[in-house]
Amino acid sequence: MIQENLDAIGNIIGDTTLIAVSKNRSMEELKELYDCGVRIMAENRVQELTRKQEELPDDIQWHMIGHLQRNKVKYIAPFVEMIHSVDSIRLLREIDKQAERLGREIEVLLQVHIADEESKFGFEPKELKEHVIDGAFSNFDHVSICGLMGLATFTDDENQVELEFRSLQQLKEELKPHMADPGRFTELSIGMSQDCHIAVKCGSTMVRIGSSLFQ
C-alpha cells in the first residue's frame, strides 16, 4: 500500500523533494516506508524525533518541521539534518550555539506566517524583510539559511492557498540577493497532503507529506 501511495504522490510532485512526515506513525509503518526507499523523514515534536532517530536506521535524514522551543534544540542538534521551523532570531541564535558546540553546521529554513490563521507560527513577511536588510541573519557561522517554509490556511479554497504560496515564493526571490549566502538560499518548503499539487505549481522544492502516504 505504501509503495502504491508513493508512486501516486510521485506522479503529482515530480522532482520536488518528498519529506515523509512520521507523526503518529508506528515503527512498523516507518520501517515499511524505509524499505520502499524513503530516506528523508520529519517530525513536529522533539521527543518523537529523538526516539525515532534512535530506533530507525542511521542513514535516514531527519527534519524538524514543528514549532521548536529554544531549550529543546540541544536534543536534536547532534543529528538533525534540517530545521524548517525557525520563527525567531533568538531560536536561530540557539541553533547556531548548539551547532558550534558540536562542531557541525545545521541547515535551517525561516518560517513565514502566510496563513489567515492566528494560531500558526512564523515571521511576518514585513518583519522578515526588515531583519534581512538590516543584516540580522549575517552573523551565524554554524547554520546555513537555505530558504523559507510556510503553512497555508486550512481551507477548501484553492485560490486562497495558491495566493499564499505565491506570496512566499515571491518573498524568497526578494530576499535572496540580500542573504549572506544567496547561492544556498534555494529551498521553498510548502505543500502537504491536501495541497501539494498547488505547492508544486508555486515553486515548491520540498513537500511535507504524511497522511497520503499511509491512507
N, C-alpha and C positions, 0 to 999 in steps of 0.2 A: 504493500500500500504506500509506504513512504517513497519508494522509488518511483511509483506512478505519479505521486504528488510532486516530486522533484522535477520529473520530466515536464509536467504541466506548467509548473512555475517557470522552468527554464524557457519554455516557449513564449512566455509573457515578458520576461526580463532580459532575455538575450545575454549580452556580455556584462550586464550590471552585476556587481558582486553580491552574492547571497550571504546575508548574515542570518544564520539559523538561531532563532530565539528559543532557548531551552526552558523558559519559565513554566513551572508547574508540570514538567515532564519527568517521567520515571527514567531511571538509569537504563532500563531495557529499551525504551524508545530512543534514547540518545545513542546507545550502542548500535542500534539498527541504523540510525541516521549516519553514524560514523562508518559503518560497514558499506553504506551507499556512497561513500566518498566525500562526505561533508567534513571540512576541516576548520571552518570558522563558525564559532558558536558564541552566543551572547546571553547575558543575564542582566536583570534590572535590580537585583539585590546582592549585596556584598557577601552575605552568609552563604547563599546558594552558589554564587560564583566560586568562592573558595572551596566549598565542599565538592562541587562537580569537577573542578580543576584537579583536585587531589585524586579523584576516583576514576577519571577517564584518561585516555592515552595522552602522552606528553606532546604529541605533535599537533594537538588542537590549538588554534589561535583563539584566545578568549577576549571578547569585547565587553565592556561595561556600557550599558545603554540606559540605565535608570538614574534617578536623582542620587547624587553621591555626596555624603557628608564628609567634611574635611577630616574628621577624626577616624574615618574608616579607610582612607586612602592607603595607609600603611599595610593593610591586609592584602590588597590586590597589587600593590606596586611591584612586588618581585616578579610577577608573571604576566600581568595584563598586557595585551598587545595594543589595544586602543581604547580610550575612554571617549565616548560620543557625547557625554552629557555635562561638559564643562560650562557652568552657567554663572560663574563669577571669577573675578581676578584673584580673590582670596583662595578659591579652590585651585586655580591654576598654580598659584604660588606653592601650595602644599604639595601638589603633584610633582612640581619641579624639585622641591626639597627632598621628597622621598626618593625620587629617581636619582638625584645626586648622591644620596646616602648609599644607594645600591650600585652606583657606577653604571647606570644604564640610561637610555633615552626612552621616553614613553610618548607614543603618538596620541594626539587628542583632537577632538572636534569641538568647536564652540557652539553650544546650543542656543538657538534663537527662538524667541516666543513669537510664533506666527499665527497661532490659532485664536479663534474668537472664544476663548475659554480662559478664565482667570486661574483655573487650577493647574495649568501647565507651567513648567519652569522655562527659564531661558533669558538671555539678554534681550532687551527691547532693541529693535533694529537701529533706532536713532542713537541710543546709548552706546551700542557696539561700534558704530561708525566713529563716534567721538573718541572712544577709547583707542581705536586703531590709529586714527590720525594723530592722536596725542602721543603715540608710541608706547602705550601701556603694555603691549604684548612683545616688546622688543628685547627684554632683558631676561629671557628664560633660556638657559643653556642645556637643560636636560629634558625639555619637552619639545616636540615638533608639532606645530599647529598645522593640521593637514586639511582643514576645511570647516564646513558648517553642518549642523544637524538641526532638524526641525520636525515637529509633530503637527499635522494638520488638524483642523476641527473635526470632531467625530460627528459626521453628518452624511446624509444621503445625497447632498447637493454637490455633485462632482465639479460643477463650475467653481464653487467656492474653494474646494480643495485644490483645484488647479491654479486658481489665483494665488493662494497661499504658497504653494510650491514654487510658482513662477517668481514670486516676490523674493523668496530665499535664493533662488538661482541668480537673480539679478544682483542681490546683495553680495553674493560670493564674488561675482565678477567685479563689482565696485571696490570691494575690499582688497582683492588680490594684489594689485600693484603697490599697496601700502604695507603689505605684510613683510616681516623681517626676511622670510624666505619664500617669495612668491612661487617659486618652482615646485614647492611641496604643498602649496595651498590648492589642492585639486579635488578634494572629496566633497560630495554632497550627499549626506545620509538622510534621505527622505523616502517614505513609502513603507507600508506594512501590508498585511494580508489583504485588507479591504481596499487599499488604494494604490497598490504597487504599479498597476497599469498606467495610472495617471502620473505617478512619480517618474517612471521611465521616460515618458514624453517630455518631462520637465528637466531632464538632465541628471537624474539620479545616478550616482556611481555606486551606491550601496543601498540595498533594501533590507529591512529588518522583518523577517517572516517567521511567524510562529504557528498559529492555528492552521493555516493552509497546508502545512507540512504533515500534520497528524490527523486531519479530519477523515 
